[in-house]
Amino acid sequence: MILDASSTDDSPVGGGVEPSPVAAAVATAESVLAHRFGSSIPLAEPEDLAGSGPATVVRARVASSAFALPRTLVIKHYPEEPDGGWPDSFAREAATYQLFTALPPEDRVCPELLAHDGDKRILVLDDLGRAPTLEDKLRGSDARAAETALLSWARALGRMHASTAGREPDFDALLRRLSRARGDEAGPDHDGDDMVPLAAVAELPALLHGSFGVSTPDTVLDTVERAAEGSRSATYRAFSPVDLWPDNNLITDAGVRFLDFEHGRIRNALADVAHLWAPFASSPQPLALPGGLSEAMTAAWRAEVVELWPGLADDERLSSFTLNAQLVLVWVSTWRDLPNLGDARGAGPASRAAALVSWWRDLAGRAELAGEQAVADHAAAVSAALDARLGPGLELALYPAFR
C-alpha cells in the first residue's frame, strides 16, 4: 500500500500499531482488487470522506495499474459486526450495487461496482468526483439551478424505478447469496420493512389523542388502512434507496447519480413518489419547496415510468395513488417523530415540528381537492393541534435557493 505525504490520514501504519479505519479500508481494498484483477493495484493519497452511515468511506488514487480503472476510487468498508438485523447495511448496499452494475450503462444511476468481498465487508466503487449534491443546489442561491436539479432528480428516480421493476427476484437472490456467505442458510427476512406503515396506522391514533386530544374518525382510519395495505401490494414495485435525502445524490455532467443504499430494498415505487409531496420527509433536516414543484417533479417522474406502467397516464388515477402515498408517509413520519418532539413551545421554521405542521396542512389541502373531506378535516385538525402546542404560527421554511 502506498501512503504519501499528501495523505489525509496520518495515523502510523505498521510496526505492530493497529491501523486506522482509513488505512484498514485502503489495505483491504488493495487486497480485494488484487484478487479481482489478478495483479497488485496500489492505492495512494487516501481521503476520509466521513460517511454518515456505519461504513468507513475513503477516496483513493490508483497509483499504478495495468487495467483500465478510474483515476480514483471510492472504498466503503463496513464494521465486522452487522449493525442489527438482517439484511444489514452492507448486505443491502452490496446487493444494490451488484444489481445496478449488471444493468446497461444507460440504466445505471449510481457508481459502478468494481470489486467487493462479502467476508471482508468491502465495496470498491467508481469515483464520481467532487460534483455538487442536490443538497448543495437546494441550499445555494440559484433558484433556477435548484429547480433544474430537482426535476433531473425526479426523472432519475423514475429511470431507477423503470429499470428495476420486475427485478425483485434478482435482488433477493443477491441477498440470499450474501446470507449464505455469512452462514445464514435461512436467507434474508425483510418482510418487517413492509410492516412499518401498518404499525404507524395502528399506533398513531392513540398518540394523537393522548398528546393533543385529536380523535381519528373511523372513516379516516379505514382510508389510511387501505392506503397502507396498498403500499404493500405487488403493483408498481421497484428498487428504492429508501433514504431519499438530497445529500445522497450527486449532480454530475452525466445526470443525477444516487449514493448510499444502506437501507435499499424493493418496495412500491409510489412510496418514493410521496417524497415529492412531503419533500425529503425521511431526511434529517427537510425544508419546503415552492408551490407547483411537487406537480412538476411528479410529471417528470411519470414521463420515465409511464411506458412500463401505462395506467399512470391517467391524471385522476395518478393523483389518487400519490395522495394515498402522501397520506401514509405523513402518518409514518408523525408516528416516528412525535415521541421525540416533547412539549417545548416556540419551535422554529426549520424544525421537525414545523415540518409536521406543514405536511399535515398540505395533506389537508390535497385531500380536500380530491373530495376526501374526512381525511382533509382530520389532517387540518392535526396540523392545528401541533401548531397550537409547538408554535404558534409554524410554517416550514423554504430551502435557501427559493427564499
N, C-alpha and C positions, 0 to 999 in steps of 0.2 A: 504494500500500500504506500502511495506517495503522499506525504504531508509536507507542504512547503510553508514558507514564512507568511504567505497570504491567507493561510487557513484561519477561519474564524473560531476554530476550536483549538485552544492552546493547552488542553489537558495533556499530561505526559502519556506517552504510549510506549509499551514495552517495559522491560526491567521489572516484571512482576507486578506492576501497578495495574489495577483494574481499569480498563479503557472507559472513556466517557461514552455516553449513549451515542454521540455523533460518530466517534471513532469506531465503535462497535458496529454501527449501521453500515459505515463505509467498508469495513473489513468483511462483513457478511455479504454485502453486495458484490464485492470483488470475487468472493468465493462462488457465489451463485452465477455470476456472469461467466466465470471461467468454466464452470460445469456446463452452462448453456451453450457456449460458443466453442468450447474445446481448446481455449487458449487464454492465457493471462491477459486481463484488461485492467491495468492500474488506473485508479481514480485519484484526483488531486483537488485541492482547494475546496474542501467541504464547507458548506454554509448551512448553518442550522436555520431552518425555515419556521421553526416554532409552531408546529401544527396545533390545532385546537383539540384534537382527539387524543386517543391513547398512544398513537404511534410517534416515534421519533422521525421527523421529516427533514431530509437533507438534500440540498442540491450539490452535485459534484461534477467536476470537469473530467472528461475522458482524456487521460494523459497521453495514451497511445493505444492504437487498435488497428488490426488488420481488417476489421469488419466495418461495414457502413453503418456506424452508430451515430446518434446525435452528438453534438459537441459537448452538451451537458445532459445529465440525467437527474431524475428525482428519485430518491430512495425513501420508502416508508417501511420502517422496522418496528414491529409490534412487540410489546412485552411478552415474556414467555407464558404467562398465565392469562387465559381469557378474562375479559372484563365482566363476566357474568352472563349466564345464559348461552344458548347455542341456537342458531348460528351467532358467533361473536363477531366483533368488528372486523377482525382480519378475514374471517371466512366470507363475510358478505362482500367486503371490498375485493378480495381475490376473485371470487366468483363473478363479480360485476365486470372487472377489467378483462377477465377471460372471455366473458360473453361479448363484450363490445369489440375486443381485439379480433374476434372471429368474424365480425361483420365487414362488409366492404368499406374502404376508407371514407367514402362519401356519406356513410351512415354512422360513422364513429364520431360522437360528440363529446369525446373525452380523450385524455392522453392514451397513447398506445402502450400496452404492457409488453416490456422487452424481456423480462425474466421474473420468475417468482419461485418461492420454495415454501411449501406448507409446513414442513418441520421447523425451518428457521424463521418462519413467520415474517417474510420479507417480500416486498414488491419493488421492482425496478422499472421506472416509467420514463417515457419520453418527456423531456422538459419543454413546456410550452413558453418558457421565458418569463420576462417581467411585465407581462401585459396587465393593464388595469382590470380590476374586478368590477362586477356590476355594482357592488357596494361603493367603490370609488366613484363611479359615474353618478350614482344617486346622491352621494354626499359632496359632489363637486358643485360647480357654479354654472354649468351649461345645461339648461333645461332641454334643449333640443337633443344634445348628445345623450342625456339620460333617457329621454323618451325613445330615441332610436335603439338604445341598448336594451330597454325593456321589451320592445317589440321583437328584437332579434332573439332575446332570451325566450320569449313565448313561442316563437317559431322553432327554436332549437328544442324546447321541451316537447313540442308536437312531433318533431322528427325522431326524438328519442322514443316516444310512445309508438309511433308508426313502425319503427324498425324493430321493436322488441315485442310487439303484440304477438301472441301465439308462441312465444319462446319460454313460457313458464317451465315446461318440462326440461328444457336445456339448462335453465338457471338452477332448478332443483337438482339436476344430475351433477352439476358442478359442485353444489353444496354437499351432496352425498359423497362425492369423491374426496372432498376435504374432510368430511366426517370420518370416513374410513381411514384416512391418513392419521387421524388423531385417535384411532382405536374405538370410535363410536359406531358400532355396527348398526345401531337403530337409525342413524342418519338424523338430519336436522329436523326439528319440530318448530316451525314458525307460525303455527296457527294462532298463537297468542297475539300476534300483530293485528289480526282482524278483529280481535275481541275488544280493543280499546274503545271504539265508538259505542259498543253495546254497554260497556262499563260506564261510560260518560252518561249515556241515556238513563241508565238505571239509578245513578247516584246524584246527578246534578240537581234534580228537582228538590231533594231534601236539603242540599246545600243552599239553594236559592231561598227556600222557605226559612231555614234556620238562621241564615245570615241576614236576609233582607225582608223577610215576610212576603216574598213573591211566590204565589202559588202557580203551578203549572197545570192548566186545564187538560182534561183527558184527550180532547181533540188535538191539542198541540203535541202531547206525548205520543199519540198514535202516529202523527205525521213524522215526528223525528225518529220514532222506532222504525217506521217503513224506510226512511232515508238511510238510517244506519244499516239496516239489513241490505238495502240496495248497494251500499258501499262495499259489501262483501260478495256481490254477485260475480258470476263468471264473465259478464259482459264488460267490454272496454278494459280488460286487464292488460297491463303493460308494465315495463320496468319503471320504478320511481326511485329517485335518490333519497326521498323522504325528508332529508334535511334541506329544504328549499330555502336556503339562505343566500342573500345577494353576494356575500363574500366567498361563496363556494362556486363561483362562475367567473371565468376569465373572458374578457372581450378581446379576442385575437383578430388578426387580419383575416384569418380563415373562418371567422364566425365565433359564436359563443361556445365555450367548452366547459363542461361540468367537471367538478372536482369533488373528492371526498364522498365515498359511498359506504361509509361505515355502518349505516342503517339501511342501505339499499335493499329493495325487495320488489317482487311483483305484486301489484295491487291495482285496484280500479283507478284508471288514469284520471277520472274526474276528481279524485281526492287531491291530485296535484293542481287541477284547474281551480279548485276552491281557493288556492293561494293567490289567484289573480283577483279575487273579490275581497278577501281579507288578506291584503298583501303581506307575504312572507310571515304569516302568523306564527310559524314554529321557530322563527329566528330569535336570537336573544334580545334584539333591540329594533323591533319593527316600527316603521313610521308610515305615514299615509301617502297616497298618490292623488293627483288631481282628478276631478270628475271626468269621466269619459275614457280614462286609460284602461280601466278593467275591461270595458267593452272592446276596446281596440286590441288588447292583448288576447282576449278570448277569440276574436276573429282571426288573429294571426295564428293562434294555436290550431283553430279548426281548419284553416287552409292546409295544414300539414297532415291532418288525420282523416279528412272527410272522404277521401278516396277509399280508405280502409273501412271507415265507419260511416257509410252514406246517410244513415238515419240522422246524423248530427247536422246535416244540411238544413233540416227543419228548424227555423228560429225558435218556435214555441217549445219544441222538444228540448233543444239545447238549453234554453232559458230555464226550463223546469229542472233539468238534470243539474245544472250549475247552481241553482238555488238550493236544491237538496244537499249538494256537496258543501256549499257555504254554510248551511244550517248545521251540518254535522261538525264541520271544522270549528265553528264558533262555540258549539256545545263542548267539544273536546278541549279547546283552548281554555274555556272558562273553568271546566272541571279540573284541569291541571293547575291553573294559576290562582284560583280563588283562595285555596287554603294558605297561600303564601303572601297574600296582599295585606292581611291584617286590617286594622280599623283606622289607620292613620289618615287624617283628612289632608287636603291640600296637595294631592298628587299633581305632578307637573304634566305638561302637554306631550312629553316624550316618554311617559311612564307606561308600565304594563296596564295600570288601571285605566289610563286614557285610551289605550288600545282597545280594551274590552268594552268600554262605554261606546266608542266609535263603531266597533264591529257589530255590536247589538243594534245600534241605531241604524247602521247601513242595512243590516238584515231586515229590520222592520220596514225600511223603505222599499226594498226589493220585494218582500213578501206582500206588501200592500198593492204594489203594481201588478203582481201576479194573481191577485184575488184571494190570497191566503190570509184572510183577515184575522183569524185566531192566532196564527203564528206572528203576524205583524203586531197585534196588540200585546202579546206576551213579550216579544222582543223589545218593544218600546218600554214596557213596564220594567224589564230587567235593566235596560240602559239607564232609565231614570233613577232606579234604586241604587245602582252602582255609583251614579254621579252624585246623588244626594249624600251617600255615605263617604265617598272618597274624593269628591270635588269640593265645591260645585263648579259647574261650567267647564267640565273636561271635554276636550276635543283633541284627538291625536294630531300632532304636528306633521306637516308635510316633510318629506325628505328635503334636505337643504337645496338640492338642484331646482326645486319647484317653488321655493319661497320668494 
